[in-house]
Amino acid sequence: MIDVRRFETLGGADHGWLKARHHFSFADYHDPARMSWGRLRVWNDDEIAAKSGFPPHPHRDMEIITYVRTGAITHQDSLGNQGRTGAGDVQVMSAGTGVRHAEFNLEDELTTLFQIWIETDRPGAAPGWGQREFPKADRSGRFTVVASGDPADGALHINADAKVLAATLKAGESLTYDLSDGRRAYLVPAVGEVDLNGIALNARDGAGIKDEPTVTIRARADAELVMVDSL
């Protein structure tokens, strides 16, 4: 089964400095049919204006992954962590027992990103933050795990039985991914056009995948892919 969520059908909000589209119910957008995809609770497609951002605010017991598409985001939190994450790179925050953080676009250009929330497997764990560069050349033609609950993946750590993966494909290239029994995936092309098991997806469309043992993705145009594999 593949449940396609076209970009133009997504909920959203325009706050001037922030233009957000929500793949699942979030904030003032509520759709009972789009509450989550398994343990994946939030996938927000955000455009943040230059010299603006999210002021300090709290979270707890959620795994929050930020995939920067263009520009950069600068993080600061109540644990004393600070860092800048640029285009193509990833930051993660395990909110755990509670943390306050701010996310600002300090650049002179628009920043675009995906913010992904996955339900934690460890409520009440110590909060934490991490950031890493992931060169696009290293994921050309294949998925690279950028965040995972499995230390063997060598990725940024999250407290969830889930993987966040990224890949780039040239037009005409394809890749396959085996989805284990009982697991789901959610795929979004950040840019480009692809066929997912024969179904056409455009940039920023979402596709929920379950009961599909093998996922085959073929690029109809140069594409950058982000996918979550979770329960």
Backbone torsions as a table, in degrees:
resi	resn	phi	psi	omega
1	MET	NA	133.7	175.6
2	ILE	-128.8	119.0	-179.2
3	ASP	-103.8	106.0	-176.4
4	VAL	-89.1	132.9	177.5
5	ARG	-121.3	98.3	-176.3
6	ARG	-65.5	142.9	-177.4
7	PHE	-53.6	-41.1	-175.9
8	GLU	-69.8	-13.3	178.5
9	THR	-94.8	-4.6	-176.4
10	LEU	-71.2	147.8	171.5
11	GLY	-70.1	170.2	-179.8
12	GLY	179.1	-177.2	-179.6
13	ALA	-154.6	149.0	176.3
14	ASP	-122.9	107.6	-179.3
15	HIS	-101.6	13.7	-176.8
16	GLY	86.0	-74.4	179.1
17	TRP	-73.4	-21.9	-178.5
18	LEU	-129.3	125.0	169.6
19	LYS	-113.7	117.8	-173.2
20	ALA	-123.4	140.1	170.4
21	ARG	-122.4	138.5	-171.2
22	HIS	-116.5	119.4	175.3
23	HIS	-70.9	-26.0	178.9
24	PHE	-131.6	163.0	-179.6
25	SER	-52.0	133.7	-176.2
26	PHE	-161.5	137.5	177.1
27	ALA	53.8	-123.4	-176.4
28	ASP	-83.4	-4.1	177.3
29	TYR	-93.6	120.6	-179.8
30	HIS	-133.9	122.7	175.6
31	ASP	-135.7	110.9	-177.6
32	PRO	-56.4	-24.4	179.6
33	ALA	-84.0	-7.9	-177.9
34	ARG	-132.5	62.2	-179.4
35	MET	-91.2	-33.2	-176.3
36	SER	-172.3	178.1	170.3
37	TRP	-134.9	90.1	-171.0
38	GLY	64.1	-129.1	-178.9
39	ARG	-80.7	-8.7	176.2
40	LEU	-78.2	115.6	-173.1
41	ARG	-102.5	-33.5	-175.1
42	VAL	-138.2	135.7	166.2
43	TRP	-139.5	100.1	-179.5
44	ASN	-103.4	137.5	178.4
45	ASP	-107.7	100.6	-170.3
46	ASP	-109.5	140.5	169.4
47	GLU	-118.4	118.0	-174.7
48	ILE	-114.3	121.6	-177.5
49	ALA	-64.4	155.8	177.7
50	ALA	-57.3	143.0	176.3
51	LYS	59.0	38.7	177.8
52	SER	-146.6	177.4	178.9
53	GLY	162.5	-169.3	-176.2
54	PHE	-90.9	118.2	176.9
55	PRO	-69.3	170.0	-177.0
56	PRO	-54.4	134.1	179.4
57	HIS	-154.8	157.2	-172.7
58	PRO	-96.5	156.1	168.4
59	HIS	-143.3	159.8	170.0
60	ARG	-152.3	151.6	173.5
61	ASP	48.6	51.6	174.5
62	MET	-150.4	143.8	174.6
63	GLU	-96.8	118.3	-172.2
64	ILE	-117.5	119.0	-177.5
65	ILE	-115.8	131.1	178.3
66	THR	-116.2	120.4	177.4
67	TYR	-109.1	112.9	-176.6
68	VAL	-86.2	125.7	-178.0
69	ARG	-92.7	-46.2	175.5
70	THR	-142.6	155.7	-178.8
71	GLY	75.2	-143.3	-179.7
72	ALA	-160.4	156.8	175.6
73	ILE	-125.7	140.1	179.0
74	THR	-112.0	126.6	-173.7
75	HIS	-106.2	144.4	171.4
76	GLN	-148.5	137.3	-177.7
77	ASP	-139.4	174.0	-176.0
78	SER	-73.6	-6.4	175.3
79	LEU	-88.3	-4.9	-177.9
80	GLY	93.2	4.3	178.8
81	ASN	-77.7	141.5	174.4
82	GLN	-142.4	145.7	177.6
83	GLY	-179.0	154.2	178.0
84	ARG	-111.9	129.2	180.0
85	THR	-115.6	121.0	-175.7
86	GLY	-96.5	179.0	-174.8
87	ALA	-57.4	132.7	179.3
88	GLY	87.0	-9.0	-177.4
89	ASP	-103.0	175.1	-167.8
90	VAL	-137.4	143.4	167.6
91	GLN	-127.0	151.4	177.0
92	VAL	-130.3	147.9	174.9
93	MET	-137.4	119.7	171.4
94	SER	-91.8	111.0	-172.3
95	ALA	-72.6	-31.6	173.9
96	GLY	50.2	-132.7	-176.5
97	THR	-69.1	-9.0	176.1
98	GLY	136.0	137.3	178.5
99	VAL	-154.3	145.7	172.1
100	ARG	-107.2	137.9	179.7
101	HIS	-144.9	159.9	174.4
102	ALA	-127.8	145.2	178.7
103	GLU	-131.4	115.5	-176.0
104	PHE	-124.9	142.5	168.5
105	ASN	-90.6	99.3	-179.6
106	LEU	-90.6	5.7	-177.1
107	GLU	-81.7	173.0	176.4
108	ASP	-94.1	12.0	-178.3
109	GLU	-136.1	165.1	175.5
110	LEU	-61.6	139.7	171.2
111	THR	-110.0	134.0	174.7
112	THR	-121.0	142.7	-177.1
113	LEU	-156.5	162.4	166.7
114	PHE	-105.0	129.1	170.9
115	GLN	-110.3	124.3	-171.5
116	ILE	-121.4	128.2	177.1
117	TRP	-114.6	131.1	177.1
118	ILE	-123.4	134.6	-179.6
119	GLU	-61.9	134.5	-176.3
120	THR	-74.1	151.6	171.1
121	ASP	-94.1	-5.8	-174.5
122	ARG	-131.8	70.7	175.4
123	PRO	-57.1	138.0	178.0
124	GLY	82.0	8.7	176.9
125	ALA	-72.6	163.9	176.3
126	ALA	-65.8	137.0	178.0
127	PRO	-71.6	158.4	179.3
128	GLY	-163.1	167.2	-178.2
129	TRP	-144.7	147.5	176.0
130	GLY	-154.2	158.6	-177.9
131	GLN	-146.9	146.7	179.5
132	ARG	-153.9	147.1	173.2
133	GLU	-85.0	141.2	178.4
134	PHE	-131.9	89.0	-177.8
135	PRO	-55.2	134.3	-177.4
136	LYS	-63.4	-28.1	179.5
137	ALA	-62.9	-28.1	-178.2
138	ASP	-76.1	-12.9	-179.7
139	ARG	-120.6	20.9	178.2
140	SER	-69.5	120.4	176.5
141	GLY	77.4	7.2	-178.9
142	ARG	-156.5	157.0	175.0
143	PHE	-80.3	135.7	171.1
144	THR	-114.4	134.3	177.4
145	VAL	-78.6	120.8	-178.4
146	VAL	-103.4	-22.2	175.3
147	ALA	-149.8	142.0	-174.6
148	SER	-162.8	153.8	171.5
149	GLY	-87.0	-4.9	-179.3
150	ASP	-101.4	112.1	-178.7
151	PRO	-57.3	-25.9	-178.5
152	ALA	-65.3	-18.4	179.9
153	ASP	-75.5	-15.4	179.1
154	GLY	63.9	29.2	-177.0
155	ALA	-109.8	179.7	170.7
156	LEU	-58.4	137.9	-173.1
157	HIS	-89.3	136.6	170.5
158	ILE	-129.5	154.9	-179.7
159	ASN	-91.7	61.9	-179.4
160	ALA	-157.0	147.8	175.2
161	ASP	-79.7	76.9	-174.0
162	ALA	-156.4	158.2	174.5
163	LYS	-131.5	139.0	169.0
164	VAL	-108.9	126.5	-173.6
165	LEU	-123.9	152.8	178.3
166	ALA	-138.8	148.0	180.0
167	ALA	-152.5	158.0	168.9
168	THR	-124.9	143.5	179.0
169	LEU	-132.8	137.8	169.8
170	LYS	-81.5	154.8	177.9
171	ALA	-52.6	130.1	-180.0
172	GLY	92.7	-17.5	178.1
173	GLU	-79.7	158.4	177.1
174	SER	-142.8	161.6	173.6
175	LEU	-144.8	160.1	176.6
176	THR	-124.1	153.8	179.7
177	TYR	-141.8	129.2	178.7
178	ASP	-90.5	125.2	-178.9
179	LEU	-104.2	118.0	-175.4
180	SER	-68.1	156.8	179.2
181	ASP	-54.9	136.8	175.9
182	GLY	82.6	-2.3	-178.9
183	ARG	-105.6	160.1	179.2
184	ARG	-124.4	159.2	173.1
185	ALA	-132.8	154.7	173.6
186	TYR	-134.4	122.1	-173.5
187	LEU	-116.8	135.9	173.9
188	VAL	-135.1	122.5	169.0
189	PRO	-74.8	116.9	176.9
190	ALA	-64.5	-40.4	173.7
191	VAL	-141.9	160.1	173.8
192	GLY	92.9	-177.5	-179.5
193	GLU	-132.1	135.8	-177.9
194	VAL	-138.0	162.5	166.9
195	ASP	-107.8	125.8	179.1
196	LEU	-108.7	107.6	-174.3
197	ASN	46.8	40.7	176.2
198	GLY	88.4	-3.2	-179.7
199	ILE	-100.5	129.1	-176.3
200	ALA	-76.6	131.7	173.3
201	LEU	-124.4	137.5	174.9
202	ASN	-101.0	171.2	-180.0
203	ALA	-54.6	130.8	174.1
204	ARG	74.5	4.0	165.3
205	ASP	-68.9	154.0	174.3
206	GLY	-115.3	150.5	177.8
207	ALA	-138.3	116.0	172.8
208	GLY	-85.1	131.5	-173.4
209	ILE	-124.4	127.8	171.1
210	LYS	-152.0	156.2	-178.2
211	ASP	57.1	34.1	175.0
212	GLU	-124.6	98.8	-174.6
213	PRO	-59.3	-34.0	180.0
214	THR	-128.4	131.2	177.4
215	VAL	-106.7	124.2	176.7
216	THR	-116.1	125.4	-177.4
217	ILE	-120.5	123.4	178.0
218	ARG	-119.6	130.2	-177.5
219	ALA	-83.5	125.3	173.0
220	ARG	-89.0	-18.9	173.2
221	ALA	-148.8	161.6	179.1
222	ASP	-50.2	132.6	-170.9
223	ALA	-137.2	150.6	172.2
224	GLU	-122.4	124.0	-170.7
225	LEU	-115.8	143.1	171.0
226	VAL	-130.3	133.8	-177.5
227	MET	-142.6	144.3	172.7
228	VAL	-112.6	132.3	174.0
229	ASP	-114.4	117.7	-176.1
230	SER	-151.9	175.7	174.1
231	LEU	-74.3	NA	NA
